Amino acid sequence: MKFTIKNVPYYHQLKTKGAFSILNDGYVTEESGTGVVHQAPYFGEDDYRVCLNAGIITRDQDMICPVDASGKFTEPVADFLGQYVKDADKNIIKLLKNKNRLVNASTTKHNYPFCWRSETPLIYKAVPSWFIRVETMVKDLLNTNQQTYWVPDFVKEKRFGNWLKEARDWAVSRNRYWGTPIPLWISEDGQEVVCIGSIKELEELTGTKITDLHRDNVDHLTIPSKRAGMPPLKRVNEVFDCWFESGSMPYAQQHYPFENKKEFEESFPADFIAEGIDQTRGWFYTILVISTALFNKPPFKNLIANGLVLANDGQKMSKRKKNYPDPMEVVSKFGSDALRLYLINSPVVRADNLKFKEDGVRDVLKDVFLPWFNAYRFLIQNVERFCKEENVKFKYDESSVKLSSNTMDKWILSFTQTLLQFVKQEMSAYRLYTVVPRLVRFIDHLTNWYVRMNRKRIKGEGGLEDCLAALETLTCVLYSMIRTMAPFTPFLTEYMFQNLRHLVEGEKSESVHYIILPDPRNELFNTDIERSVSRMQSVVELGRVIRDRKTIPIKYPLPEVVVIHKSEEYLKDVKSLESYILEELNVRTLTVTTDKHKYGVSLRAEPDHKTLGARLKGEFKAVTAAVKELTDSQLHQFLAEGSIEVLGHKLEGSDLRIMFNFTGEAAKELGERYEAHSEGELLVLLDVTPDQTMLDEGIAREVINRIQKLRKKAHLVPLDEVDVFYQVTPEDSSLQSITVSHKEFIESTTKTPMHPLKEYKSQKVIIEENAAVRLFS
């Protein structure tokens, strides 16, 4: 295609250099469009590369660009001179038609770049720039990059490493008024260039005192030419790209090399830097380029790259779109600590993107902070109770922790040391994404296992010494936890510390943030107990799943739980913590065995039709039949390894649904009596056939639950003494008799005397309520 003026093509003189010819390149495909594109080397990256490789243009020649800074045509395109390029389409079509060169005129819809601020169409157009020759530094850049440690490491090797391999010369100039002036003074013919290295040098060359380096103070300054009779040198019009300035940060902040030379050399390179993964081609790149050019070494030792926080719909957060909640409202509603922990316990710290959800911040408050704070409050309340009842002063001495004989005390103390060891190890490797989930999980173990299972001991029901051991244990754990969590939740931990520090012997720090992370204590490690408790927890969790599946509340006792595992050691660990399993699952007896066949239990599998059907299509029917033929041992192996191959297809966890069969002569009886659930090689059977006495106890526990809820609703504390008056309505003889027969059990649990309502006289009523009691059958 050629445009002509008086029968002379535009730029006809370039035909001898290869212009107006056909070139081939892989980025043009026949799958999109016509497979033919026009090449304008100064209006597109691919266009420039293709024409440069073909020798049609060279790097150092003057640009061929018939469009000015306003987007209007200039000489030699005289037919459309002064017309804005986006308005010239009709005139171009008209000219082609008049010259009988129009093949087709039609409209095609396609994506086009727009300015995100003004929403006006953009033109990709080359402008003259000053460059740093980076392409000659590629080998050195790759070498300095290898001397750094990145988290996550794949960003360093893949995304950043690949970018360095293809590094291009860096355009460091920008055509703006505000910015740091590029310190280049150049002659009119371009043959003489002076690069200024300091204010002092500029003052000496210009004979002018310099107090401000902004453009309005230096643009008018000239430097005499060294060539006789030549006009003076003037500063170039451009300013530095702001990324050049940010890449110069390590030196600029110290005013190196003019000041602080020793301080800089002692602190360079930095121990670590952190920024978003979008800086792979931004700050991470520019800071490395400048450091390599100056010192041939990296500017940092360690780097943490985080992902981007996106709006709930997956788009970038935009002030214009308002597609995000007001941050200050989120902080006011949930607290800055909840927002902080939500972000650092998200995919962002693994360099993945996060779709921000306000509900996620709320869940941190509900599932992490409130249980944690309740454990802290529970400790403080019971320390006050202990001091009041025993008339003593409670002090925790960290230097001389007494080793408790209680198994759960030993477990939580050892579990805390394991956590401290893990945190120190992972934080030294800058792996925040492994640390915070472990800290959150620890809070769950502390509140939902240790505190809940030891409430009676902490309340003093096990005697003076046992209560003191439990209080010291909980103080030790919370004191360690507060110091460990301080960098992640600074405000909540400071609040807790200000109260807790008065219980700690010798603690004189005014703030938790003045205290270093505690070191793990070898004498408190007990890996055997940690292993045993972990196995006990697995049994309890499987039992709870069975109760939920059968909708049997935990208040109702059950006859038996059977734990089946092929490892004698595993069963020994479980048996050693029998009392906890019986209490947690509310069962009468625990049976452990390696003999699964005694109970006639075998596994069977069915494919997940939704996931596998769409994936396997025509082969689904054959795979389904093969899955149903899988043996018990094959399915156990599948559960242990997480995958299995069937007819050449790899099936994983979500592809199969594992169920239990009771086989043999007593299959029907066993199937009605037991409900089964497994995890890996662990199989738990729960006898779900309670007798009447167990049902009665369950109802008594329902009554206890209603009383405790009323105490909480009335804002009573454990030390408040009250009486309970009750009446069963409508008249239910079974509920009435259960309340009477289990009166002692109810009173000892609630620590509250119970009386029939008819005995009520003139006492002050704190709270009253009609509450339904569920009768389970």
C-alpha positions in Angstrom: 0.0 0.0 0.0 1.4 3.4 -1.0 0.3 7.0 -0.4 1.4 9.4 -3.1 1.8 13.2 -3.5 2.0 14.3 -7.1 2.8 10.6 -8.0 5.7 10.5 -5.6 5.3 7.9 -2.7 5.8 9.2 0.9 9.3 8.2 2.0 10.2 6.8 -1.5 13.8 7.4 -0.7 13.7 4.6 1.8 12.8 2.0 -0.8 16.5 1.3 -1.4 16.9 0.3 2.3 14.1 -2.3 2.1 11.0 -0.2 2.8 7.8 -1.2 1.0 8.7 -4.9 1.1 7.2 -8.0 2.6 8.7 -9.5 5.7 7.9 -12.7 7.7 7.7 -13.0 11.5 6.2 -15.5 14.0 4.0 -13.0 15.9 1.6 -12.7 12.9 -0.7 -15.8 12.6 -3.4 -16.7 10.2 -5.7 -17.6 13.1 -6.4 -13.9 13.9 -7.2 -11.4 11.2 -5.8 -11.7 7.7 -2.4 -12.9 8.5 -1.0 -9.7 7.1 -0.1 -6.6 9.1 1.4 -3.2 8.3 4.7 -2.4 9.9 5.4 1.0 11.4 8.8 0.6 13.1 8.4 3.6 15.5 4.8 2.8 16.5 5.1 -0.7 18.0 7.5 -3.0 19.7 7.1 -5.9 17.3 7.2 -3.5 14.3 10.5 -2.0 15.5 12.0 -5.4 16.2 11.1 -6.9 12.8 12.2 -3.9 10.8 15.5 -3.6 12.8 16.3 -7.3 12.2 15.6 -6.8 8.5 18.0 -3.9 8.3 15.3 -1.4 7.2 16.1 0.8 10.1 19.1 1.0 12.5 19.3 1.8 16.2 21.1 5.1 15.8 19.3 6.7 12.9 16.9 9.5 13.1 13.3 8.4 13.8 10.8 8.2 11.0 7.7 9.6 12.6 5.2 11.8 10.7 3.1 12.4 13.8 3.8 15.3 16.3 3.3 15.3 20.1 -0.4 16.3 19.6 -1.1 13.2 17.5 -1.3 15.2 14.2 0.2 14.4 10.9 3.3 16.3 9.8 5.5 16.5 6.7 5.9 14.7 4.4 2.3 13.4 4.7 1.0 16.6 3.1 -2.5 15.1 2.1 -3.5 15.0 5.8 -1.2 17.7 7.2 -2.4 18.9 10.7 -5.1 16.3 10.9 -5.5 14.3 14.2 -4.7 10.7 13.4 -7.9 9.4 14.9 -10.0 11.8 12.8 -8.2 11.2 9.5 -9.7 7.7 8.7 -12.5 9.0 6.4 -10.1 11.3 4.4 -7.6 8.4 4.0 -10.4 6.1 2.7 -11.6 8.9 0.3 -8.0 9.4 -1.1 -7.6 5.7 -1.7 -11.0 5.5 -3.4 -10.1 8.5 -5.6 -6.9 6.8 -6.7 -8.7 3.5 -7.3 -6.7 1.7 -4.7 -9.5 0.9 -2.2 -10.0 -2.8 -1.9 -12.6 -2.9 0.9 -14.0 -0.4 3.5 -15.6 -2.0 6.5 -15.6 -1.8 10.4 -13.9 -4.3 12.6 -14.3 -4.3 16.4 -11.2 -5.0 18.4 -9.5 -4.1 21.7 -7.7 -0.8 21.8 -5.6 0.9 24.5 -7.2 3.8 26.4 -5.8 6.2 29.0 -7.0 4.9 32.4 -7.2 8.5 33.7 -8.9 10.3 30.9 -10.4 7.3 29.0 -9.1 8.8 25.7 -7.5 6.6 23.0 -3.7 6.2 23.2 -1.1 6.1 20.4 2.0 4.0 20.8 4.6 6.4 19.4 8.4 6.4 19.7 10.0 9.5 21.1 13.7 10.3 21.3 15.1 9.1 24.6 18.3 8.7 26.5 19.2 5.1 27.2 21.4 3.1 29.5 23.1 0.3 27.6 21.7 -2.7 29.6 22.0 -5.3 26.9 25.8 -5.4 27.3 25.3 -6.0 31.1 23.0 -9.1 30.8 25.7 -11.6 31.9 26.6 -9.4 34.9 23.0 -9.0 35.9 22.4 -12.7 35.8 25.5 -13.2 38.0 24.4 -10.6 40.6 20.9 -12.0 40.7 22.3 -15.4 41.6 23.9 -13.8 44.7 20.4 -13.0 46.1 17.8 -15.0 48.0 14.1 -14.5 46.9 10.8 -15.5 48.5 9.1 -17.1 46.7 12.2 -18.5 45.0 10.3 -19.2 41.7 10.0 -15.5 41.1 13.7 -15.1 41.1 14.5 -18.0 38.7 11.5 -17.8 36.4 9.8 -14.4 36.1 12.8 -12.2 37.0 15.5 -14.4 35.6 13.7 -14.7 32.2 13.3 -10.9 32.2 17.0 -10.4 32.8 17.9 -12.8 30.0 16.0 -10.6 27.6 16.9 -7.3 29.1 16.8 -4.3 26.7 18.5 -1.0 26.8 16.7 1.2 29.4 15.1 4.5 28.4 15.7 6.7 31.4 14.5 10.0 30.0 11.0 11.5 30.2 9.5 14.6 28.5 8.0 16.3 31.6 8.6 19.6 33.4 8.6 18.3 37.0 11.2 15.8 37.8 15.0 15.5 38.3 16.8 17.1 35.4 19.1 14.8 33.5 22.6 16.3 34.1 23.7 16.3 30.5 24.9 19.5 28.7 25.2 19.1 25.0 26.3 21.2 22.0 24.0 22.2 19.2 25.6 19.7 16.8 25.6 16.9 19.4 29.3 16.4 19.2 30.1 17.6 22.7 28.5 16.2 25.8 29.3 16.9 29.4 27.8 14.7 32.2 27.8 16.5 35.5 28.7 14.4 38.5 28.1 16.9 41.4 26.8 20.3 42.4 30.4 21.4 42.9 31.3 20.4 39.3 28.3 22.2 37.9 29.2 25.4 39.8 32.7 25.3 38.6 31.7 24.8 34.9 28.9 27.4 34.9 30.4 29.9 37.4 27.0 30.0 39.2 26.2 29.2 42.8 23.7 26.3 42.9 21.2 26.0 45.7 18.3 24.2 44.0 18.5 21.5 41.3 14.9 21.9 39.9 14.6 22.7 36.2 13.7 26.4 36.8 17.1 26.8 38.5 19.4 25.0 36.1 17.8 24.9 32.6 19.1 28.4 31.8 22.7 27.6 32.8 25.2 27.0 30.1 28.7 25.4 29.9 31.4 27.0 27.7 32.4 24.7 24.8 35.9 23.4 24.7 36.0 24.0 20.9 37.0 27.5 20.0 34.2 29.6 18.5 31.4 27.2 19.2 28.3 28.2 21.1 28.0 27.0 24.8 26.5 23.7 25.8 22.9 23.6 27.0 21.1 21.1 29.2 18.9 18.5 27.4 15.2 19.1 27.9 14.4 15.7 29.5 14.1 14.7 33.1 14.9 11.3 34.7 12.4 8.4 34.7 11.2 8.2 38.3 12.3 4.5 38.2 15.8 5.6 37.8 15.5 7.7 41.0 13.9 4.8 42.9 16.6 2.5 41.7 19.1 5.0 43.1 17.5 4.9 46.6 20.4 3.0 48.4 22.8 5.8 47.5 20.5 8.8 47.4 19.2 8.3 50.9 22.7 8.4 52.3 23.9 11.2 49.9 26.6 8.8 48.8 29.5 9.3 47.9 29.4 12.9 49.1 28.4 12.1 52.7 28.1 9.0 55.0 30.6 7.0 52.9 31.5 4.7 55.8 27.9 4.3 56.9 26.9 3.3 53.4 29.7 0.8 52.9 28.9 -0.9 56.2 25.2 -1.2 55.4 25.3 -2.1 51.7 23.9 -4.3 50.4 20.6 -4.2 52.4 19.6 -7.3 54.4 16.2 -7.4 52.7 13.7 -5.5 50.6 10.0 -6.2 50.0 7.6 -5.0 47.3 4.8 -6.3 45.1 5.4 -8.8 42.4 4.6 -6.1 39.8 8.0 -4.6 40.7 9.7 -7.5 39.0 10.0 -5.3 35.9 10.1 -2.1 38.0 12.0 -1.4 41.2 13.5 -4.9 41.6 14.9 -4.5 38.1 16.1 -0.9 38.3 17.8 -1.2 41.7 19.7 -4.3 40.4 20.7 -2.6 37.2 22.2 0.5 38.9 23.9 -1.6 41.6 25.4 -3.9 39.0 26.6 -1.0 36.9 28.2 0.8 39.9 29.6 -2.1 42.0 29.0 -5.3 40.1 27.1 -6.7 43.1 23.5 -6.9 44.2 21.9 -4.1 46.3 20.1 -6.5 48.6 20.7 -10.0 50.1 17.1 -11.1 50.6 13.9 -10.1 48.8 10.2 -10.8 49.6 7.8 -10.4 46.7 4.1 -10.2 47.5 1.1 -10.6 45.3 -1.5 -7.9 44.5 -4.6 -7.1 46.5 -7.5 -7.1 44.0 -11.2 -6.1 44.3 -13.7 -8.8 45.2 -14.5 -9.2 41.5 -10.8 -9.9 40.6 -10.2 -6.5 39.0 -7.7 -3.9 40.2 -8.9 -1.7 43.0 -9.9 1.6 41.4 -10.7 4.9 43.0 -12.8 5.7 39.9 -14.8 2.4 40.0 -15.1 2.4 43.9 -14.9 -1.4 43.7 -13.5 -1.7 47.2 -14.7 -1.0 50.8 -13.4 2.1 52.5 -10.2 0.9 54.3 -10.9 3.2 57.3 -14.4 1.7 57.7 -12.9 -1.8 57.7 -10.4 -0.8 60.3 -13.1 0.9 62.4 -15.3 -2.1 62.2 -12.8 -4.9 62.7 -9.5 -3.3 63.8 -6.2 -2.8 62.0 -4.8 -6.0 63.5 -7.6 -8.1 61.9 -7.0 -6.5 58.6 -3.2 -7.0 58.9 -3.5 -10.7 59.8 -6.0 -11.3 57.0 -3.6 -9.9 54.5 -0.5 -11.7 55.8 -2.3 -15.0 56.1 -3.4 -14.9 52.5 -2.0 -15.9 49.1 -0.5 -12.4 48.8 2.6 -13.5 50.9 3.2 -16.3 48.4 3.3 -13.7 45.5 -0.2 -14.7 44.4 -3.1 -12.3 44.1 -5.9 -11.9 46.7 -9.5 -11.0 45.9 -10.2 -8.8 49.0 -13.3 -9.8 50.9 -14.5 -7.9 53.9 -15.9 -11.1 55.3 -12.4 -12.5 55.4 -11.4 -9.8 57.9 -14.5 -10.5 60.0 -13.6 -14.2 60.1 -10.1 -13.4 61.5 -11.8 -11.4 64.3 -14.3 -14.2 64.9 -12.2 -17.3 64.5 -8.8 -16.1 65.7 -8.9 -12.9 67.9 -12.0 -13.6 69.9 -11.0 -17.2 71.0 -7.5 -16.0 71.7 -8.7 -13.0 73.7 -11.2 -15.2 75.6 -8.3 -17.6 76.6 -6.4 -14.5 77.9 -9.5 -13.2 79.7 -10.2 -16.7 81.1 -6.6 -16.7 82.6 -6.9 -13.3 84.1 -10.3 -14.1 85.7 -9.0 -17.3 87.2 -5.8 -15.8 88.5 -7.9 -13.2 90.3 -10.1 -16.0 91.6 -7.1 -18.0 92.7 -5.5 -15.1 94.6 -8.8 -14.2 96.3 -9.7 -17.8 97.3 -6.2 -18.8 98.4 -5.2 -15.4 99.7 -1.9 -15.5 97.8 -0.1 -13.5 95.2 0.3 -15.2 91.8 3.6 -14.6 90.0 5.0 -16.5 87.0 8.8 -17.0 87.0 9.9 -17.8 83.4 13.4 -18.7 84.6 12.1 -21.5 86.8 9.1 -23.1 85.2 8.0 -26.1 87.2 7.5 -29.2 85.0 3.9 -30.1 85.4 3.0 -33.8 85.7 -0.2 -33.2 83.7 -0.1 -34.6 80.2 -1.9 -31.7 78.6 0.4 -29.2 80.3 3.4 -31.1 79.0 1.8 -31.1 75.5 1.0 -27.4 75.2 4.4 -26.4 76.7 6.2 -28.7 74.2 3.9 -27.6 71.4 4.8 -24.0 72.2 8.5 -24.7 72.0 8.1 -26.5 68.7 6.2 -23.4 67.4 9.0 -21.0 68.6 11.6 -23.2 66.9 9.6 -23.2 63.7 9.0 -19.5 63.7 12.7 -18.7 64.2 13.7 -21.1 61.5 11.1 -19.9 58.9 11.5 -16.2 59.7 15.2 -16.4 59.2 14.4 -17.7 55.8 11.8 -14.9 55.2 9.0 -17.5 54.7 6.2 -15.5 56.1 3.7 -17.6 54.2 4.5 -20.7 56.4 4.8 -18.8 59.7 1.4 -17.0 60.0 -0.8 -20.1 59.2 1.1 -22.0 61.8 0.6 -19.2 64.4 -3.1 -19.1 63.6 -3.3 -22.9 63.9 -1.6 -22.7 67.2 -4.2 -20.4 68.6 -6.8 -23.0 67.6 -4.9 -25.7 69.4 -4.6 -23.4 72.5 -8.2 -22.4 72.7 -10.1 -25.3 71.3 -8.0 -28.0 72.8 -5.9 -27.0 75.8 -8.1 -24.4 77.4 -11.4 -26.2 76.7 -10.1 -29.5 78.0 -8.5 -28.0 81.1 -11.2 -25.5 82.1 -12.0 -27.4 85.3 -8.4 -27.6 86.3 -7.9 -23.8 85.7 -11.0 -23.1 87.7 -9.4 -25.0 90.7 -11.6 -28.1 90.7 -8.6 -30.4 90.8 -7.1 -28.9 93.9 -4.6 -26.2 94.8 -1.4 -27.7 93.2 -3.1 -28.8 90.0 -4.8 -25.4 89.6 -1.4 -23.6 90.1 0.3 -25.9 87.5 -2.5 -25.1 85.0 -2.4 -21.4 85.6 1.4 -21.3 85.3 1.2 -23.3 82.1 -1.4 -21.1 80.5 0.5 -18.0 81.6 3.8 -19.4 80.1 2.0 -20.2 76.8 0.2 -16.9 76.5 3.3 -14.8 77.5 5.3 -16.6 74.8 2.4 -16.3 72.3 2.0 -12.6 72.8 5.7 -11.9 72.2 5.7 -14.1 69.1 2.6 -12.6 67.6 3.6 -9.0 68.4 5.1 -8.2 64.9 1.9 -9.5 63.3 -0.8 -8.1 65.6 0.9 -5.2 67.4 -2.1 -3.6 69.0 -3.9 -6.6 70.5 -0.6 -8.1 71.8 0.3 -4.8 73.4 -3.1 -4.6 75.1 -2.7 -8.1 76.5 0.9 -7.5 77.5 0.1 -4.4 79.6 -2.0 -6.6 81.9 -0.1 -9.8 81.7 3.3 -8.3 82.5 2.2 -7.7 86.1 1.9 -11.5 86.5 5.5 -12.1 85.3 8.3 -12.0 87.7 11.0 -9.5 86.8 9.2 -8.1 83.7 10.0 -4.4 83.5 9.6 -3.7 79.8 7.1 -0.9 79.1 6.0 -2.5 75.8 5.9 -5.9 74.2 7.6 -4.4 71.2 10.8 -3.8 73.3 11.1 -7.6 73.9 12.8 -10.0 71.5 11.3 -13.2 70.4 11.6 -15.9 73.1 14.0 -18.8 72.5 12.7 -22.4 72.6 13.5 -24.2 75.8 15.0 -27.6 75.4 13.8 -28.9 78.8 10.1 -28.3 77.7 10.3 -30.3 74.5 8.5 -33.7 74.6 8.0 -35.1 71.1 6.4 -38.3 72.4 3.6 -36.4 74.0 3.2 -34.2 71.0 2.8 -37.3 68.8 0.4 -38.9 71.2 -1.8 -35.9 71.5 -1.8 -35.4 67.7 -3.1 -38.9 67.3 -5.7 -38.5 70.1 -6.9 -35.3 68.3 -7.3 -37.3 65.0 -9.5 -39.8 66.8 -11.6 -37.1 68.4 -12.1 -35.2 65.2 -13.2 -38.3 63.3 -15.6 -39.1 66.1 -17.0 -35.6 65.9 -17.6 -36.0 62.2 -19.6 -39.2 62.8 -21.7 -37.5 65.5 -22.4 -34.6 63.1 -23.3 -37.0 60.3 -25.8 -38.8 62.6 -26.9 -35.5 64.2 -26.1 -36.8 67.7 -25.2 -33.8 70.0 -22.0 -34.1 72.0 -24.1 -33.8 75.2 -25.6 -37.3 74.7 -23.3 -40.1 75.9 -22.6 -43.1 73.5 -21.6 -46.6 74.5 -18.3 -47.1 72.7 -15.7 -45.8 70.3 -13.5 -48.3 68.4 -10.1 -47.2 67.0 -8.6 -49.4 64.3 -5.0 -49.0 63.1 -2.4 -51.4 61.9 0.3 -49.8 64.1 0.6 -51.0 67.7 2.5 -47.9 68.6 -0.3 -45.7 67.2 -2.9 -47.6 69.3 -0.6 -47.4 72.4 -0.5 -43.6 72.0 -4.3 -43.4 71.7 -4.8 -45.7 74.7 -2.5 -43.6 76.8 -4.9 -40.6 76.4 -8.1 -42.7 76.9 -9.6 -40.4 79.5 -9.4 -37.4 77.1 -11.0 -39.3 74.2 -13.9 -40.6 76.4 -14.5 -37.0 77.7 -14.2 -35.3 74.3 -16.4 -37.7 72.5 -18.6 -38.4 75.5 -18.4 -42.2 75.2 -18.3 -44.8 77.9 -15.6 -47.1 76.6 -12.6 -47.0 74.2 -11.6 -50.1 72.3 -8.3 -50.2 70.2 -7.5 -53.0 67.8 -5.4 -53.8 64.7 -8.1 -56.3 63.6 -10.3 -54.5 61.2 -11.9 -57.8 60.0 -13.2 -58.5 63.5 -15.7 -55.7 62.9 -16.3 -56.7 59.2 -15.4 -53.2 57.9 -14.2 -52.8 54.3 -13.9 -49.8 52.0 -15.6 -49.3 48.7 -15.5 -46.4 46.3 -17.7 -44.7 43.8 -16.5 -42.1 41.2 -17.6 -38.5 41.5 -19.9 -38.3 38.4 -19.7 -34.5 38.2 -15.9 -34.1 38.0 -14.9 -37.4 36.4 -17.8 -37.6 33.9 -16.8 -34.3 32.3 -13.1 -35.2 32.3 -13.3 -38.8 31.0 -16.3 -38.5 28.8 -16.6 -41.8 26.7 -14.3 -43.7 29.0 -16.2 -42.8 32.2 -18.4 -45.9 32.1 -15.4 -48.3 32.0 -13.6 -46.4 34.7 -16.7 -46.4 36.9 -16.9 -50.2 36.7 -13.2 -50.5 37.5 -13.5 -48.2 40.5 -16.2 -50.3 42.0 -14.0 -53.3 41.8 -11.1 -51.7 43.7 -10.2 -53.8 46.8 -10.1 -52.7 50.4 -6.3 -52.7 50.4 -6.1 -50.6 47.2 -8.5 -48.0 48.6 -6.4 -47.8 51.8 -3.4 -47.2 49.7 -5.3 -44.5 47.8 -6.2 -42.8 51.1 -2.6 -42.9 52.2 -1.0 -41.7 49.0 -3.8 -39.4 47.7 -4.0 -40.9 44.2 -4.5 -44.1 42.3 -4.2 -45.2 38.6 -7.3 -46.8 37.1 -7.3 -47.9 33.4 -4.5 -45.5 32.7 -6.2 -42.5 34.4 -4.7 -40.9 37.5 -7.5 -40.4 40.1 -7.0 -38.1 43.0 -8.8 -37.2 46.3 -11.9 -35.4 44.9 -12.4 -37.9 42.1 -13.6 -40.7 44.4 -16.1 -41.0 47.2 -15.0 -43.5 49.8 -17.6 -45.3 51.8 -17.7 -48.2 54.3 -19.3 -51.6 54.1 -19.9 -54.0 57.0 -19.4 -57.5 55.6 -19.8 -61.0 57.0 -22.5 -62.8 59.0 -23.1 -59.9 61.4 -23.1 -57.2 58.7 -26.6 -56.0 59.3 -26.3 -55.9 63.1 -22.8 -54.1 62.9 -24.1 -51.7 60.3 -27.0 -50.6 62.5 -24.8 -50.3 65.6 -21.7 -48.6 64.3 -21.0 -45.6 62.1 -17.5 -45.5 60.6 -15.1 -42.8 59.3 -11.5 -42.8 58.4 -8.5 -40.7 57.6 -5.5 -42.4 55.9 -4.9 -45.6 57.8 -6.9 -44.6 60.9 -10.4 -46.0 61.1 -12.9 -44.9 63.9 -16.2 -46.8 64.6 -18.7 -45.1 66.9 -21.5 -47.0 68.6 -24.5 -44.8 67.9 -27.0 -46.8 69.9 -27.3 -45.1 73.4 -29.4 -46.7 76.1 -32.0 -44.9 78.1 -29.6 -43.9 80.9 -27.4 -42.2 78.4 -30.3 -40.4 76.9 -31.3 -39.2 80.3 -27.8 -37.9 81.0 -27.9 -36.1 77.6 -31.1 -34.3 78.7 -29.5 -33.4 82.0 -26.6 -31.8 80.0 -29.2 -29.9 77.9 -30.5 -28.4 81.2 -26.9 -27.5 82.2 -26.4 -25.8 78.9 -29.5 -23.6 79.4 -28.4 -22.6 82.9 -24.9 -21.6 81.7 -26.3 -19.6 78.8 -28.5 -17.7 81.2 -25.5 -16.9 83.5 -23.6 -15.6 80.4 -26.7 -13.6 79.3 -26.9 -12.0 82.7 -23.2 -11.0 82.5 -22.3 -13.1 85.6 -18.8 -14.2 86.4 -17.8 -17.5 87.9 -17.5 -16.0 91.4 -21.1 -14.7 91.4 -23.3 -16.9 93.6 -26.9 -17.4 92.5 -29.8 -19.9 92.9 -31.8 -21.4 90.0 -35.5 -22.0 90.2 -37.1 -24.1 87.6 -40.4 -25.4 86.4 -41.1 -27.9 83.6 -43.9 -26.7 81.3 -45.9 -28.1 79.9 -46.0 -30.9 82.4 -43.5 -33.6 81.1 -43.0 -36.4 83.6 -39.9 -37.7 81.9 -38.1 -34.3 81.9 -39.3 -33.6 85.4 -38.0 -37.0 86.7 -34.6 -36.5 84.8 -34.2 -33.1 86.4 -34.8 -34.5 89.8 -32.7 -37.7 89.4 -29.7 -35.7 87.9 -30.0 -32.8 90.3 -26.7 -33.4 92.0 -24.9 -33.8 88.6 -26.5 -30.5 87.3 -25.6 -28.6 90.5 -22.0 -29.8 90.7 -21.4 -28.9 87.1 -23.0 -25.4 87.2 -22.0 -24.8 90.9 -25.5 -23.4 91.3 -28.2 -24.8 93.7 -31.5 -25.8 92.0 -35.0 -25.5 93.4 -38.5 -26.1 92.1 -40.2 -22.8 91.3 -42.8 -23.5 93.9 -40.1 -22.9 96.6 -39.4 -19.4 95.2 -40.2 -16.7 97.7 -38.9 -13.1 97.6 -35.3 -13.3 96.3 -34.2 -10.8 93.7 -34.6 -12.1 90.2 -31.5 -11.5 88.0 -32.8 -13.0 84.8 -35.6 -15.4 83.8 -36.4 -17.1 80.5 -38.5 -19.9 79.0 -36.0 -22.2 77.3 -36.9 -25.3 75.1 -34.9 -28.4 76.0 -34.4 -30.7 73.1 -35.3 -34.4 73.8 -33.1 -36.6 71.6 -34.2 -40.1 70.7 
